[in-house]
Amino acid sequence: MRHQPLLSLTLVAWSCMHVIAPAEAQMAAFEQQPIDYLNAPVSDPVAKLAEKVRSGETQLIFDDEHGYLPSVLSALEVPVSSQTLVFSKTSLQLHRISPRRPRAVYFNDDVYVGWCQNGDVLELAATDPQQGAIFYTLAQAKDEEPQFVRDRGQCLTCHASSRTQDVPGYLVRSVVVDGAGHPLLGSGTYTTDNTSPFEQRWGGWYVSGTHGSMRHMGNLISLERTAPKELDLDSGANCTNLSTVVRTDPYLSNDSDLVALMVMEHQTQMHNAIAAANFETRLALAQSYQMNELLERPEGFVSDIAERRIAAAVTRVVDRLLMKDDLLLTSPVQGTSTFAEEFPMNGKPDAKGRSLRQLDLQTRLFRYPCSYLIYSDAFAQLPDEVRKPILTQLRRTLTSNETLDGFAHLTPDIRREIQEILGDTLPEFNEVAELPKS
């Protein structure tokens, strides 16, 4: 394997003030009532931590090398093993980022934390059950009262578009970059998730791990000033020691774990789908109720238009939950950190010890292709008008005798196992009405 990379592609997981997507020309629906994204109170994990810091319940410790990073990760229960390294100049602190000095991203189920060497701030994004992705910064300067500062809309330039399902959200993108880390947009971009072809993933990220004959776009730097015509994907493949391509000693880990990247890809768009269903339902109902007054319809009447909007949101969430069109791996994958061992430990096991966080890594990412975010606060707090139909359609899909389009990966045995896991670990799944067999 060659460790001297020829090209580099960049993947943008999340960060404030990206320079890629155009700003919205007018106020988005989620900025208005009943969502009121920019003004409504939030209770995401970072907001809760900020309150604990203000009250003195929690103290953040400043580290001369990493600032508040280790203390923040500990307080938010974000594992160091989740570290991934991105070297594209596509975030708030682009002047601090280059292939020699990548930005580190750490995450758990609800929080993402970005750190740059000698950075001015920590960048944070956290999932609020009602308001979706909320963005913050924390100054990297020792302070007796460190303060998390909530973004007031600048991050939405890139984090509220069709790439995030039209809500404030997260995304993982891949674009070609030059030797300094600048995107070469003429080569095109990809927004990636668990359905994306392997060869389109992780440009501009360092990637540590093995993946056999499959190829990705990570670990590569373009030596050209214009968009390259061809990519030498072999040069960045199957890298198990990142120290051969970049200095890793300034970071908390030596890894940019392949499995962590794959989990983050699924998780980002699953978060977005849940938030989009929440927003769409609340907006559709509010507009329907307004029309009730104008048309003198009964209070609480839900129009056909509103029902269709909610039904479409239901399908989008179910498709994400069951990983429709999930990528079939043609070679086993393995990371280099302890992420793959630690991640399943937080699963909710059923009576047989199975959980939705179990990884496969041989032919697909998850052993049981149903998203673990079904247990999240964001899913639990979806309006009844959309959450219950989601569970009903989920059950219908799992009990269908047909092989539905996009769900060939759900064999009869896997469907049965997922039903059993959900039946033991998600009480509400058992409460949905019995359905006729398809």
PyMOL commands that set and color helices and strands:
alter all, ss='L'
color gray80, all
select helices_A, chain A and resi 29-31+45-55+69-76+80-82+94-96+156-159+162-164+185-187+198-200+233-236+242-244+258-295+304-321+339-346+372-375+377-380+384-399+412-425+427-431
alter helices_A, ss='H'
color red, helices_A
select strands_A, chain A and resi 8-10+84-86+103-107+111-115+121-128+132-139+148-150+173-177+189-191+205-206+209-210+334-335
alter strands_A, ss='S'
color yellow, strands_A
deselect
rebuild
show_as cartoon
